[in-house]
Each structure stands twice: as structure tokens, then as C-alpha cells.
Amino acid sequence: MQEKLITIEIDEQGNSSIDLEGFHGQGCGDVAQDFRGGDSVTQSSNKREFYAQPAAVKQSQQQT
């Protein structure tokens, strides 16, 4: 299983950012939402891993 890393930074003005590594697809969005709670989002971007399919799904598609 791949290691997962969550990095949260809060600057002196109280602005925060979250960086998620090791998450794929919607799982990343779910984790980010859990940390965000009721706070609003001013900027959001997805990494390449967001669009990648997990290996189990790829193997299943190749076998059919």
C-alpha cells in the first residue's frame, strides 16, 4: 500500500493550504473536504494523481 502524506500550512494571516500526496481520484477530494469542514475554498487545483485510475481498476479493465 502506498504511503499517504497530508501537509497543512497556515500563514501569519491565518490563510491555510492543504497538500495531499498518495491519494487518487475522488478519495483526495473526500479527504480535503473532511479537513476543510465548513470553511470556504478560494483556490483549488488537482494534481495529476487526481485523474489517475487505481491499479486495481486498470488490471480489471485489461482482463476484460
C-alpha positions in Angstrom: 0.0 0.0 0.0 1.3 3.4 -0.9 2.1 5.9 1.8 -0.2 8.9 2.1 1.0 12.3 3.3 -1.1 15.3 4.3 0.6 18.7 4.6 -1.3 21.7 6.1 0.3 25.1 6.1 -1.1 28.2 7.9 0.5 31.5 7.3 0.7 34.6 9.6 -2.6 36.0 8.3 -4.4 32.8 9.1 -4.6 31.6 5.4 -4.2 27.9 5.1 -3.3 25.4 2.4 -3.5 21.6 2.2 -1.4 19.3 0.1 -2.4 15.7 -0.3 0.1 13.1 -1.6 -0.7 9.4 -2.2 -4.4 9.8 -2.8 -6.1 9.1 -6.2 -9.3 10.2 -7.7 -12.3 11.3 -5.7 -10.7 9.9 -2.5 -8.5 13.0 -2.5 -11.5 15.3 -2.7 -13.2 13.5 0.2 -10.2 13.8 2.5 -9.8 17.5 1.6 -13.5 18.1 2.4 -13.0 16.4 5.8 -10.2 18.8 6.7 -12.0 21.8 5.3 -15.1 21.4 7.3 -17.3 24.5 6.9 -14.5 26.7 5.6 -14.8 28.2 2.2 -12.3 27.5 -0.6 -10.8 30.4 -2.5 -8.5 28.4 -4.8 -8.3 24.7 -5.7 -6.2 22.7 -8.1 -5.9 19.0 -8.8 -2.7 17.1 -9.2 -2.0 14.5 -11.9 -2.9 11.8 -9.4 -6.4 13.0 -9.2 -7.0 11.9 -12.8 -5.1 8.6 -12.5 -7.0 5.3 -12.1 -6.0 3.0 -9.3 -4.0 -0.1 -10.3 -6.9 -2.5 -9.4 -9.2 -0.7 -11.9 -6.6 -0.8 -14.6 -6.0 -4.5 -14.1 -9.7 -5.2 -14.2 -10.1 -3.3 -17.5 -7.2 -5.1 -19.1 -8.6 -8.5 -18.2 -12.0 -7.9 -19.9 
